[in-house]
């Protein structure tokens, strides 16, 4: 019977790599004997005779321990120093036969773990090498722990930086003005970097003047100088703008190139450490971030790097905010221009209406009276002439009615005399008579008149809406409601006609486009709700406060 083997099959399982040792000695006998003992013990051993050869081997191989002859030509001490400097994870043991105790102590000071006296006893050699390798493992383990701790610290710092960037980015991206952006950004930067004082200033295109500034932690007495329009020479802000790079000043009180006024600020605010960074885009400085602490502190390079990243975030948000402000300015200018154009149109309508009333209508009225007098003076036997005169009289009467209707369409006098509500009632009465479409007014009683410009815009908007109904809607009933609050006026025009695709209103049907432009000129809006076969609803909104501001800007 075959007994089972108790040995463990190890084929295919790689054995752990043997540790490598380097022997450096110019004595052939010592070198050979040490190499032989260590190889029998199970180590991979290389042997060289010079310092240069040893450094070459160390550079190309992974040794755990080096045995060095202290009196090696070329300098055993020098080799020890180089190993300690370049390969601190490698353990070193010196071998000496003649050196003094002082040189041995110096070798230990240079990093040698132990020393052996030649001739080297095999057991002492094995023991010293094992202890040296244990120490190398401890050093390598400690280095690994240190590296992990360093990596963990760096990871935490990176996570904190990313969180800070995310927080600042979210904050500044919500800012709808440059001033608010500066305030939000400065609050976050001061908090993230843990400083006492913060200043953020938007500068002009040439970097000489401040446009607007935000401050944190500054006394009122210092604000005037720190926010003055001209960026003064002899201030860190001037240096940041000129260098277009971050600057760090460890102690402001020791700076000799500061202006006297800025020195007064430093003394008053008890400022010590300063960090400044430009907020720049495409090579131009848009703003300057200045931070200071009232106690000495060491500014870590990571803090400077973080401040640069934050500045980049602020630069993007600042450009967007400036673009939004410019667009608002353009919109305001267009709105003011629209108000002027509408006012000019209404004034021209009023002038033409008055001219037609005072000249054309009066002349036609006089002509009608004269025709009537001629008709009465005709002999009874002039029937042919009488019929001709009556035809002329009818034509004059019809022309006079058209002129009066044109006068009313151009600018109904009652809009100026009595206001919006009576004019709307007159408008819908005439609309019903002309087109046979019933119109009902709801909630149109106003306790007091609206501003003249608002009345004009709403009258024209309702007039255009009714014209659209007459042309396109095929409606039988139109409902008009008017509601006024302290902040706005809302007019709703609803019909029961055939309706339309309300996407057409967004593409710009001319009637609706005219209504929308009139309302927008006073800061108002038009919304359209319609579907084919279900009528249409126009909702017109005019904010009274926005109108007041728009009108005031045109004066």
C-alpha positions in Angstrom: 0.0 0.0 0.0 1.3 3.4 -1.0 1.3 6.0 1.8 0.0 9.4 0.9 2.7 12.0 0.7 2.7 14.8 3.3 4.6 17.2 1.1 2.7 20.1 -0.5 2.8 20.4 -4.2 4.5 23.8 -5.1 4.9 23.4 -8.8 3.4 26.5 -10.6 3.6 28.6 -7.3 6.2 31.3 -7.7 8.6 31.5 -4.8 9.2 34.9 -3.2 12.1 36.8 -4.7 15.4 36.6 -2.9 16.7 39.8 -1.4 19.7 41.4 -3.1 22.8 42.5 -1.3 25.7 44.5 -2.8 29.3 44.1 -1.4 31.7 46.9 -2.0 35.3 46.1 -1.1 38.6 46.3 -2.9 40.1 43.4 -0.9 39.5 40.2 -3.0 39.7 37.9 -0.1 37.2 39.8 2.0 34.9 40.3 -0.9 34.9 36.7 -1.9 34.4 35.3 1.6 31.5 37.7 2.4 29.8 36.9 -0.9 30.1 33.2 -0.3 28.7 33.3 3.2 25.7 35.4 2.1 25.0 33.3 -1.0 25.0 30.1 1.2 22.5 31.9 3.5 20.1 32.4 0.5 20.7 35.9 -0.7 21.5 37.2 -4.2 24.9 38.9 -3.8 26.8 41.1 -6.2 30.3 42.4 -5.5 32.2 45.4 -6.8 35.5 47.1 -6.0 34.9 50.9 -6.5 32.6 53.6 -5.5 31.7 54.3 -9.2 30.8 50.7 -9.8 28.7 50.6 -6.6 26.7 53.7 -7.7 26.2 52.2 -11.2 24.8 48.9 -9.6 22.6 50.9 -7.2 21.2 53.0 -10.0 20.3 49.9 -12.1 19.3 47.4 -9.5 17.0 47.0 -6.5 19.2 46.2 -3.5 18.0 45.9 0.0 21.4 46.2 1.8 24.9 47.3 0.9 28.1 46.3 2.8 30.8 49.0 2.4 34.5 49.0 3.1 35.0 52.1 5.2 38.5 52.6 3.8 37.5 52.0 0.2 39.5 53.9 -2.4 37.5 56.9 -3.6 35.8 57.3 -0.3 33.7 54.8 1.7 32.2 57.8 3.6 31.3 59.5 0.3 29.5 56.3 -0.8 27.6 56.1 2.4 26.5 59.8 2.1 25.4 59.2 -1.5 23.4 56.1 -0.6 21.7 57.9 2.3 20.8 60.8 0.0 19.7 58.9 -3.1 18.5 55.5 -1.8 17.4 56.1 1.8 15.4 52.8 1.8 18.6 50.8 1.4 20.3 49.6 4.6 24.1 50.0 4.9 26.6 48.2 7.0 30.3 49.3 7.1 33.2 46.9 7.3 36.4 48.2 8.8 39.8 46.7 9.8 41.8 49.8 10.6 39.3 52.7 11.1 39.2 54.6 14.4 36.2 54.8 16.6 35.6 58.4 15.5 35.3 57.3 11.8 33.0 54.5 12.8 30.7 56.9 14.6 30.8 59.2 11.6 29.8 56.3 9.4 26.8 55.6 11.7 26.0 59.3 11.6 25.9 59.2 7.8 23.3 56.4 7.9 25.1 53.1 8.4 23.0 50.7 10.5 25.9 48.7 11.9 29.6 48.0 11.5 31.6 44.8 11.3 35.3 44.4 12.1 37.5 42.5 9.5 38.1 39.7 9.3 34.3 39.2 9.4 33.0 36.3 11.3 30.3 34.4 9.3 27.7 34.3 12.2 28.3 38.0 13.0 27.9 38.8 9.3 24.6 36.8 9.1 23.2 38.4 12.2 24.2 42.0 11.2 22.7 41.4 7.7 19.4 40.0 9.1 19.1 43.0 11.5 20.0 45.4 8.7 17.3 43.9 6.4 14.8 44.0 9.2 15.6 47.7 9.6 15.3 48.2 5.8 11.9 46.6 5.9 10.8 48.9 8.8 12.1 51.9 6.9 10.3 50.9 3.7 7.1 50.2 5.7 7.3 53.6 7.4 7.9 55.2 4.0 4.8 53.4 2.7 2.8 54.6 5.7 4.1 58.2 5.2 3.3 58.0 1.6 -0.2 56.8 2.3 -0.7 59.5 4.9 0.6 62.1 2.5 -1.7 60.7 -0.2 -4.6 60.8 2.2 -3.9 64.4 3.2 -3.5 65.4 -0.5 -6.8 63.6 -1.3 -8.6 65.4 1.5 -7.1 68.7 0.4 -8.1 68.0 -3.2 -11.7 67.0 -2.2 -11.9 70.2 -0.1 -10.6 72.2 -3.0 -13.1 70.6 -5.4 -15.9 71.2 -2.9 -14.9 74.8 -2.5 -14.7 75.3 -6.3 -18.1 73.6 -6.7 -19.6 75.8 -4.0 -18.2 79.0 -5.4 -19.1 78.0 -9.0 -22.7 77.3 -7.9 -22.9 80.6 -6.0 -21.4 82.9 -8.7 -23.4 81.2 -11.5 -26.6 82.3 -9.8 -25.5 85.9 -9.5 -27.5 88.2 -11.8 -25.3 91.3 -11.5 -21.6 92.1 -11.1 -22.1 93.6 -7.7 -23.9 90.5 -6.4 -21.3 88.2 -8.0 -18.5 90.0 -6.1 -20.3 89.8 -2.8 -21.1 86.1 -3.2 -17.6 85.2 -4.4 -15.9 87.2 -1.7 -18.0 85.6 1.0 -17.0 82.1 -0.2 -13.3 82.9 -0.7 -12.9 84.5 2.7 -14.6 81.5 4.3 -12.7 78.8 2.3 -9.2 80.3 2.9 -9.9 81.4 6.5 -8.7 85.0 6.2 -9.8 88.1 8.1 -10.0 90.6 5.3 -11.2 90.3 1.7 -11.4 92.8 -1.2 -12.7 92.1 -4.7 -12.5 94.9 -7.3 -13.6 94.9 -11.0 -11.1 96.9 -13.0 -11.3 98.7 -16.3 -9.8 97.4 -19.6 -6.3 99.0 -18.9 -6.2 98.0 -15.3 -5.9 101.5 -13.9 -9.3 102.1 -12.3 -11.7 100.2 -10.2 -15.3 100.0 -11.6 -16.9 98.5 -8.5 -15.6 96.8 -5.3 -16.7 94.6 -2.5 -15.1 94.4 1.0 -15.2 92.1 4.0 -13.8 92.6 7.4 -12.6 96.2 6.8 -13.2 99.2 9.1 -15.2 102.1 7.7 -12.1 104.4 8.0 -10.2 102.2 5.5 -13.0 101.8 2.9 -12.5 105.1 1.2 -8.9 104.3 0.2 -9.4 100.7 -0.6 -12.3 101.5 -3.0 -11.1 104.7 -4.5 -11.4 104.7 -8.3 -7.7 105.0 -9.2 -5.6 101.9 -8.2 -2.8 103.7 -6.4 0.9 103.0 -6.9 2.6 101.4 -3.9 -0.2 99.0 -3.2 -0.3 95.2 -3.6 -3.3 95.5 -5.9 -1.2 97.5 -8.4 1.5 94.8 -8.3 -1.1 92.1 -9.0 -2.5 93.9 -12.0 1.0 94.6 -13.4 2.3 91.1 -12.9 -0.9 89.4 -13.8 0.2 86.6 -11.4 -0.7 85.8 -7.7 1.6 87.4 -5.1 2.1 86.5 -1.5 3.5 88.9 1.1 4.4 87.2 4.4 4.5 90.4 6.4 3.1 93.6 5.2 4.6 95.5 8.0 8.1 94.8 6.7 7.4 96.0 3.1 9.4 99.1 2.3 7.8 99.9 -1.1 4.2 100.5 0.2 2.6 103.9 -0.2 2.1 106.0 3.0 -1.7 105.8 2.7 -1.6 102.0 2.4 0.7 101.8 5.3 -1.9 103.6 7.4 -4.5 101.0 6.3 -2.1 98.2 7.2 -1.5 99.7 10.7 -5.2 100.5 11.3 -6.4 97.0 10.2 -3.4 95.2 11.8 -2.8 93.3 8.6 0.1 90.9 8.3 0.0 88.2 5.6 -1.4 89.2 2.2 -2.5 87.1 -0.8 -3.5 88.7 -4.1 -4.6 87.1 -7.3 -5.8 88.5 -10.7 -9.1 87.4 -12.1 -8.2 87.3 -15.8 -9.5 86.0 -19.1 -7.8 85.9 -22.5 -4.8 87.7 -21.2 -6.7 90.6 -19.6 -7.2 91.3 -15.9 -11.0 91.6 -15.2 -10.7 92.0 -11.4 -8.4 91.6 -8.4 -8.9 89.4 -5.4 -7.1 90.5 -2.3 -7.0 88.6 1.0 -5.2 89.3 4.2 -4.9 88.0 7.8 -4.3 89.8 11.0 -2.0 87.1 12.3 1.1 85.6 10.6 0.4 82.5 8.6 2.3 80.4 6.1 0.6 80.4 2.7 0.7 76.8 1.4 1.3 76.5 -2.4 -2.0 74.6 -2.6 -3.8 77.6 -1.3 -2.3 79.8 -4.0 -3.2 77.2 -6.6 -6.7 77.0 -5.2 -7.0 80.8 -5.4 -6.0 80.7 -9.0 -8.7 78.1 -9.8 -11.2 80.1 -7.9 -10.2 83.2 -9.9 -10.7 81.2 -13.1 -14.3 80.4 -12.0 -15.0 84.0 -11.1 -13.6 85.2 -14.4 -16.1 83.1 -16.4 -19.0 84.1 -14.2 -17.9 87.8 -14.3 -17.7 87.8 -18.1 -21.2 86.3 -18.2 -22.6 88.8 -15.6 -21.0 91.7 -17.6 -22.6 90.3 -20.8 -26.0 90.1 -19.1 -25.7 93.6 -17.8 -24.8 94.9 -21.3 -27.8 93.0 -22.7 -30.0 94.6 -20.1 -28.7 98.0 -21.0 -29.3 97.4 -24.6 -32.8 96.1 -23.8 -33.5 99.2 -21.7 -32.2 101.4 -24.5 -34.4 99.6 -27.0 -37.4 99.9 -24.7 -36.8 103.6 -24.3 -36.5 104.0 -28.0 -39.7 102.0 -28.5 -41.5 104.3 -26.1 -40.2 107.4 -28.0 -41.3 105.9 -31.3 -44.7 105.0 -30.0 -45.1 108.5 -28.4 -44.0 110.0 -31.7 -46.5 107.9 -33.6 -49.3 108.8 -31.3 -48.3 112.5 -31.4 -48.3 112.3 -35.2 -51.7 110.6 -35.2 -53.0 113.3 -32.9 -51.7 116.0 -35.2 -53.1 114.4 -38.3 -56.4 113.8 -36.5 -56.6 117.4 -35.4 -55.7 118.6 -38.9 -58.4 116.5 -40.5 -60.9 117.7 -38.0 -60.0 121.3 -38.1 -59.4 121.6 -41.9 -60.8 118.7 -44.0 -63.8 117.9 -41.9 -64.7 121.6 -41.4 -64.3 122.2 -45.2 -66.6 119.3 -46.0 -69.1 120.5 -43.5 -69.1 123.9 -45.0 -69.4 122.4 -48.5 -72.4 120.3 -47.3 -74.1 123.4 -46.0 -73.4 125.3 -49.3 -74.8 122.3 -51.3 -77.9 122.4 -49.1 -78.3 126.1 -49.7 -78.0 125.5 -53.5 -80.5 122.8 -53.4 -83.0 125.0 -51.6 -82.4 127.9 -54.1 -83.1 125.7 -57.1 -86.4 126.3 -59.0 -88.9 123.5 -58.8 -88.6 122.8 -62.6 -84.8 122.0 -62.3 -85.3 118.3 -61.2 -82.3 117.0 -63.1 -80.1 119.5 -61.5 -81.6 118.8 -58.1 -80.9 115.1 -58.4 -77.3 115.9 -59.4 -76.9 118.1 -56.4 -78.4 115.5 -54.1 -75.9 112.9 -55.4 -73.1 115.4 -54.7 -74.5 116.0 -51.2 -74.7 112.3 -50.5 -71.1 111.8 -51.6 -69.9 114.7 -49.4 -71.9 113.2 -46.5 -70.3 109.8 -47.0 -66.8 111.4 -47.3 -67.4 113.3 -44.1 -68.4 110.2 -42.3 -65.2 108.4 -43.5 -63.1 111.4 -42.4 -64.7 111.3 -38.9 -64.1 107.5 -38.7 -60.5 108.1 -39.8 -60.1 110.8 -37.1 -61.5 108.4 -34.5 -59.2 105.6 -35.7 -56.1 107.8 -35.7 -56.7 109.2 -32.2 -60.1 109.2 -30.7 -60.5 112.5 -28.8 -62.4 110.8 -26.0 -59.2 108.8 -25.1 -57.5 112.0 -24.1 -60.7 113.6 -22.6 -62.4 110.7 -20.8 -59.8 107.9 -20.5 -59.6 104.2 -21.4 -62.9 102.7 -20.2 -65.3 105.1 -22.0 -63.2 104.8 -25.2 -63.3 101.0 -25.0 -67.0 101.1 -24.7 -67.2 103.4 -27.8 -64.8 101.1 -29.6 -66.8 97.9 -29.1 -70.1 99.6 -29.9 -68.7 100.7 -33.2 -67.1 97.3 -33.8 -70.5 95.5 -33.2 -72.3 97.9 -35.5 -69.7 97.5 -38.3 -69.1 93.7 -38.2 -72.2 92.3 -36.3 -70.0 90.6 -33.7 -71.3 90.9 -30.1 -68.7 92.2 -27.6 -69.2 92.0 -23.8 -67.1 94.1 -21.4 -66.4 92.7 -17.9 -64.8 94.3 -14.8 -63.8 97.4 -16.7 -64.6 99.9 -13.9 -61.5 101.8 -12.8 -61.5 104.0 -9.7 -58.9 106.3 -11.3 -57.4 106.8 -14.7 -54.3 104.9 -15.8 -51.2 106.8 -17.0 -51.7 108.2 -20.5 -49.0 105.9 -22.1 -50.6 102.8 -20.6 -54.1 103.8 -21.8 -52.8 104.4 -25.3 -50.9 101.1 -25.5 -53.9 99.1 -24.1 -56.4 100.8 -26.4 -54.2 100.1 -29.4 -53.7 96.5 -28.3 -57.5 95.9 -27.9 -58.1 97.7 -31.2 -55.7 95.4 -33.0 -57.1 92.3 -31.2 -60.6 93.1 -32.4 -59.3 93.8 -35.9 -57.8 90.3 -35.9 -61.1 88.8 -34.7 -63.0 90.6 -37.6 -60.4 89.4 -40.2 -59.8 85.8 -39.1 -61.8 84.4 -36.2 -65.3 84.0 -37.6 -66.5 84.6 -34.1 -69.9 85.4 -32.8 -68.9 86.6 -29.3 -65.9 88.4 -27.8 -65.4 88.9 -24.1 -63.1 91.6 -22.8 -62.0 92.0 -19.2 -59.8 94.5 -17.5 -58.2 94.3 -14.1 -55.9 96.7 -12.3 -53.8 96.1 -9.2 -51.2 98.3 -7.6 -48.4 96.6 -9.6 -50.0 95.9 -13.0 -52.9 96.0 -15.4 -54.3 92.8 -17.1 -56.5 92.9 -20.2 -58.0 89.6 -21.5 -59.6 89.3 -24.9 -61.4 86.0 -25.6 -63.3 84.9 -28.7 -65.3 81.9 -29.6 -64.0 81.7 -33.2 -62.3 79.0 -35.2 -59.0 79.5 -33.3 -55.5 78.9 -34.7 -52.2 77.1 -34.0 -50.7 79.3 -31.3 -47.2 78.5 -32.6 -48.0 80.9 -35.4 -48.1 83.7 -32.7 -44.5 82.8 -31.7 -43.4 82.9 -35.3 -44.7 86.4 -35.7 -48.2 86.9 -37.2 -48.1 90.7 -37.8 -51.2 91.6 -35.8 -50.0 89.7 -32.7 -46.4 90.9 -33.3 -47.7 94.5 -33.2 -49.5 93.9 -29.9 -46.5 92.2 -28.4 -44.1 95.0 -29.4 -46.4 97.7 -28.0 -46.7 96.0 -24.7 -43.0 95.2 -24.5 -42.2 98.9 -25.0 -43.6 99.5 -21.6 -42.2 96.3 -20.0 -45.4 94.3 -20.6 -46.1 90.9 -22.2 -48.6 89.1 -24.3 -49.5 85.4 -24.0 -51.7 83.6 -26.5 -53.7 80.5 -25.9 -55.5 79.0 -28.9 -56.3 75.8 -30.6 -58.1 75.2 -33.9 -61.8 75.0 -33.4 -61.7 76.3 -29.8 -61.3 80.1 -30.1 -58.4 82.2 -28.8 -57.5 84.0 -25.6 -55.0 86.9 -25.6 -53.7 88.0 -22.1 -52.0 91.4 -22.0 -50.0 92.4 -18.9 -48.5 95.8 -18.3 -46.5 96.4 -15.0 -47.2 99.9 -13.8 -43.9 100.3 -12.0 -41.8 99.2 -15.0 -43.8 101.6 -17.2 -43.1 104.5 -14.9 -39.3 103.7 -15.1 -39.4 103.4 -18.9 -41.3 106.6 -19.3 -39.0 108.5 -16.9 -36.0 107.3 -18.8 -37.3 108.9 -22.0 -37.9 112.3 -20.5 
